[in-house]
Amino acid sequence: MYKFLYPFPILNSVLKLDREDLKKMAAQKALDYVEDGMVVGLGTGSTVEYFIPKLSEKIKKENIELTAIPTSHRTKSLAQEFQIPLSTLREHPEIDITIDGADEVDPDLNLIKGGGGALTREKIVAYASKKEIIIVDESKLVQKLGVSFPLPIEVVPFGWYPTKLHIERLFDCSANLRMADGIPFTTDNTNYILDCEFSEIERPDILEKELNDIPGVVEVGLFVNLADIVIAGTREGIRIFEK
């Protein structure tokens, strides 16, 4: 169940905020968890793109030192634009905190991720992190995963079609090859993504393992028992959830 840790009073000004404003609220709150000397993982996606310039401002304003590990080429470019010091997992295999977004969050803080196409690198960084902090707007909070967002699965381009057929046959879902500008979308790992539509996902832990057993599957956009804290921007204010 969601554990409501940080309620804010309802404010008239908050009620007028749109989804982008709510993302910015969550990104701003995540700065409270960043401390001097940390190694910080940077996720990928629209909410993280609000966090990165705020992080840069905090570094300059508070004169702190930190090192960031980006999870995608896009995040790396944005962090460089805002002059955030970057490194690699080879240099820093253990990360203090990671700030990332999500496409869906269930009451057990399990996630669907991969809308930005970086699910494999995001999961690697999440596993290397002491604390995984997820920032979202309220629309991402769901009772069951898979209801409002398809499950991304990264697959090897060679044989992607039989992999798609295996997934559809075994799990009674519709697996659609993600396209971009009329050609298959390619991840930073030069793989494809299948967006799989489920009516709902009852046991994300079991589904994750079963999908990963299929030859050709690189990684699944189910993040089970990885999120430590979820910061949600809502029209009632900031809400923070922990397990």
Secondary structure, DSSP 8 states (H G I E B T S, - for coil): ---B-------HHHHT--HHHHHHHHHHHHGGG--TT-EEEE--SHHHHHHHHHHHHHHHHHT---EEEESSHHHHHHHHHTT--B--TTT--SEEEEEE--SEE-TT--EE--TTS-HHHHHHHHHTEEEEEEEEEGGGB-SSBTSSS-EEEEE-STTHHHHHHHHHHHHT-EEEE-EETTEE---TTS-EEEEEE-S-BS-HHHHHHHHHTSTTEEEESEE-S--SEEEEEETTEEEEEE-
